[in-house]
């Protein structure tokens, strides 16, 4: 079960303003490859801009404090943003969390087609995502 930093998600009220800031001020590029396909009819229909430094993606997502309620999940990854890791064995990682007594919210592919995602909190309440790309 290997983890690798995949993206940082920032929640915002104004996606266009954030996209402009990160591209103009920090010189990031619009991400064009490896983009997730958002499942906008399954609970989160917000706008998202994708930028990158060439290695790590940033997902600039429209803030939605109701996404957890709309999907029936405890953890809401777009109320304040999150940090995301990609794994090659999500089942093993879930077993690891369970052995540690850490609860998580299993979003499956409700937000992104082709990704199985879980979300949980660190000790200070920051949201962490771990996802695996489905092999279909």
KAFEN-V539711 format. One record per residue. RES is the residue in one small letter. OMEGA is omega as a letter, one per 20 degrees, with the letter a starting at -180 (999 if undefined). BURIAL is I if it has 24 or more other ideal C-beta (glycine too) atoms within 12 Angstrom, else O. Layout:
RES&OMEGA&BURIAL / RES&OMEGA&BURIAL
//
This chain:
x&a&O / x&r&O / x&r&O / x&r&O / x&a&O / x&r&I / x&r&I / x&r&I / x&r&I / x&r&I / x&a&I / x&r&I / x&a&O / x&a&O / x&a&I / x&r&O / x&r&O / x&r&I / x&r&I / x&a&O / x&a&O / x&r&I / x&a&O / x&a&O / x&a&O / x&r&O / x&r&O / x&a&I / x&r&O / x&r&O / x&a&I / x&a&O / x&r&O / x&a&O / x&r&O / x&r&I / x&a&O / x&r&I / x&a&I / x&a&O / x&a&O / x&r&O / x&r&I / x&a&I / x&a&O / x&r&I / x&r&I / x&r&I / x&a&I / x&r&I / x&a&I / x&r&I / x&a&O / x&r&O / x&a&O / x&r&O / x&r&I / x&r&I / x&a&I / x&a&I / x&r&I / x&a&I / x&r&I / x&a&I / x&a&O / x&a&O / x&r&I / x&r&I / x&a&O / x&a&O / x&a&I / x&a&O / x&a&I / x&a&O / x&r&I / x&a&I / x&a&I / x&r&I / x&r&I / x&a&I / x&a&I / x&r&I / x&a&I / x&r&I / x&r&I / x&r&I / x&r&I / x&a&O / x&a&O / x&r&I / x&r&O / x&r&O / x&r&I / x&r&I / x&r&O / x&r&O / x&r&I / x&r&O / x&r&O / x&a&O / x&a&O / x&r&O / x&r&O / x&r&I / x&a&I / x&a&I / x&a&I / x&r&I / x&a&I / x&a&I / x&a&I / x&r&I / x&r&O / x&r&O / x&r&I / x&a&I / x&r&I / x&r&I / x&r&I / x&a&I / x&r&I / x&a&O / x&r&O / x&r&O / x&r&O / x&a&O / x&r&I / x&r&I / x&r&I / x&a&I / x&r&I / x&r&I / x&a&O / x&a&O / x&a&O / x&999&O
//
